[in-house]
Amino acid sequence: VETQSTLTGFKFIGEKIKSFEDGSKNFVFGYEESYGYLIGTEVRDKDAVSAVMIAVEMAAFYKSQGKTLLDRLEELYQEHGYFLEGLHAIGLAGKEGLEKISRIMTYFRENPVKAIDGIKVKEFMDCHSQRVTNLEDGSVVSTGLPSSNVLKFVFENGAWFAARPSGTEPKIKFYFSSFGETKDTCQSNLETMKKFVLDLVDGIE
């Protein structure tokens, strides 16, 4: 199964579905961080009905094997390692708030994080310039995405964090995804990454 990334929003997932109507690919499943899911192509937006139906189907399937969904999730963690996500939004209202958001994005764009707690950043993605820079060899490739004010830092162990101004509220949002061989390690890595990034933000005037 091939995974493709888009910007946040089901309009971008819908565009992907439309581009494959020539039969070149079959759309199976789409999702975004705000817990929106889409199974199949009948609905071109987040669809709770189909999401509930597939969850019920999964629960019935694993119940027939004497397992719960949590049992299966734990098996996946044991096979692939633990992943945890976090979101931190900072509200900054008014003209001064917009200016502060701009300064924060400029800081991270001009001073890319190189490592956190000894774990190196492998790739720095700037969706505004549509460039992904490999920090190991300096090579640059296209994001393949439309231009958008989003920054993403991907670490050598698969963890990452991203920053973007909200499109609907006077906020800047930081997204975190951590990895660890155990749940405790993963949680610790997540908290370390969040503290490092938010401490940087606190120091930006």
C-alpha positions in Angstrom: 0.0 0.0 0.0 1.4 3.4 -1.0 1.1 6.3 1.4 0.9 9.9 0.0 1.1 13.1 2.0 -1.0 16.2 1.4 -1.4 19.5 3.2 -4.0 19.5 6.1 -7.6 19.4 4.8 -9.9 17.0 3.0 -10.0 19.2 0.0 -6.4 18.1 -0.7 -7.3 14.5 -0.1 -10.3 15.0 -2.5 -7.9 16.3 -5.1 -5.8 13.2 -4.8 -8.9 11.0 -5.3 -9.9 13.0 -8.4 -6.4 12.7 -9.9 -6.7 8.9 -9.7 -10.1 8.7 -11.4 -8.3 7.5 -14.5 -7.8 4.2 -12.7 -4.0 4.6 -12.2 -4.4 4.1 -8.4 -7.2 2.9 -6.1 -7.9 5.2 -3.1 -8.4 3.2 0.1 -8.1 5.4 3.1 -7.5 9.0 4.0 -7.0 10.8 7.3 -5.8 14.0 9.0 -4.6 14.9 12.4 -7.9 16.3 13.6 -9.3 12.8 13.7 -11.0 13.0 10.3 -11.2 9.7 8.3 -12.4 8.8 4.9 -12.9 5.2 3.5 -13.8 4.9 -0.1 -14.5 7.6 -2.7 -18.3 8.1 -2.3 -17.8 11.0 0.1 -15.1 13.6 -0.5 -14.9 14.9 3.0 -14.3 13.5 6.5 -16.9 10.8 7.0 -17.8 9.6 10.5 -20.3 7.0 9.2 -17.8 5.0 7.2 -15.2 5.4 10.0 -17.6 3.9 12.6 -18.5 1.1 10.3 -14.9 0.1 9.7 -14.1 0.3 13.4 -17.0 -2.0 14.1 -15.8 -4.4 11.4 -12.3 -4.4 12.9 -13.7 -5.0 16.4 -15.8 -8.0 15.2 -12.9 -9.4 13.2 -10.5 -9.4 16.2 -13.2 -10.5 18.6 -13.4 -13.7 16.5 -9.7 -14.2 17.3 -10.2 -13.6 21.0 -8.7 -10.1 20.8 -9.8 -6.5 21.5 -8.7 -3.5 19.4 -6.4 -2.5 22.2 -4.8 -6.0 22.1 -4.1 -5.6 18.3 -2.8 -2.1 18.8 -0.3 -3.4 21.4 0.8 -6.1 19.0 1.5 -3.4 16.4 3.5 -1.5 19.0 5.5 -4.6 19.8 6.2 -5.2 16.1 7.0 -1.6 15.0 7.8 0.3 18.2 5.7 3.0 20.0 4.5 6.2 18.5 2.8 9.0 20.3 1.5 12.4 19.1 0.9 15.7 20.7 -0.4 19.1 19.8 0.3 22.5 21.5 -1.5 25.6 20.3 -0.5 29.1 21.4 -3.1 31.8 21.1 -1.8 35.2 20.0 -4.6 37.6 19.2 -4.6 41.0 17.4 -2.0 42.7 15.3 0.8 42.1 17.8 -0.2 38.4 17.9 0.0 38.1 14.2 3.4 39.8 14.2 4.6 37.4 17.0 3.5 34.4 15.0 5.4 35.7 12.0 8.5 36.1 14.1 8.2 32.6 15.5 7.9 31.1 12.0 10.8 33.2 10.7 13.0 32.1 13.7 12.5 28.4 13.0 12.8 28.9 9.2 16.1 30.8 9.6 17.5 28.7 12.5 16.5 25.1 11.8 16.7 22.8 14.8 19.6 20.4 14.2 19.1 17.9 17.1 17.2 17.4 20.3 18.7 15.4 23.2 21.3 13.9 20.9 18.9 12.8 18.2 19.7 14.5 14.9 17.3 16.1 12.6 17.5 14.3 9.2 15.2 16.5 7.1 13.9 20.1 7.2 10.8 20.7 5.2 9.7 24.2 4.3 6.4 24.0 2.6 6.4 27.7 1.8 9.5 27.4 -0.4 8.4 23.8 -1.3 11.9 22.5 -0.4 13.0 19.5 1.7 16.6 19.8 2.8 18.6 16.7 3.8 20.7 18.0 6.7 23.1 15.0 6.4 24.3 15.7 2.9 22.8 19.1 2.1 20.7 17.8 -0.9 17.4 19.5 -1.6 14.3 18.0 -3.2 10.8 19.4 -3.8 8.0 18.8 -1.2 5.6 17.9 -4.0 3.0 20.0 -2.1 1.4 23.3 -2.8 3.1 26.3 -1.1 1.9 26.8 2.5 3.3 28.3 5.7 4.3 25.0 7.3 7.7 23.8 8.7 8.5 20.2 9.6 11.6 18.7 11.2 12.1 14.9 10.8 14.5 13.2 13.1 16.8 10.2 12.2 14.6 7.9 14.4 11.4 8.8 12.6 10.1 11.3 15.2 9.1 14.8 14.0 7.6 18.1 14.9 5.9 20.7 12.7 4.8 24.3 13.1 2.1 26.2 11.3 -0.1 29.2 11.9 -3.8 28.3 12.2 -5.9 29.1 9.1 -9.0 29.9 11.1 -7.9 31.2 14.5 -5.2 33.6 15.9 -3.0 30.7 16.9 0.3 29.0 16.0 0.2 25.3 16.3 3.0 22.8 17.0 2.6 19.2 16.2 4.8 16.5 17.7 5.2 12.8 16.9 7.7 10.7 19.0 9.1 7.2 18.7 10.5 4.8 21.3 11.1 1.1 21.8 8.9 1.2 24.9 5.9 3.3 25.8 7.7 5.0 28.6 10.6 5.9 26.4 8.3 7.2 23.7 6.4 9.3 26.3 9.7 10.7 27.6 11.0 11.5 24.1 7.7 13.3 23.4 7.9 15.5 26.5 11.6 16.2 25.8 10.9 17.4 22.3 7.9 19.5 23.4 9.9 21.2 26.1 12.8 21.9 23.8 10.6 23.5 21.1 8.4 25.5 23.5 11.4 26.8 25.4 12.7 28.1 22.1 9.4 29.8 21.5 9.3 31.4 24.9 12.7 33.0 24.1 11.4 34.7 20.9 10.5 38.3 21.6 
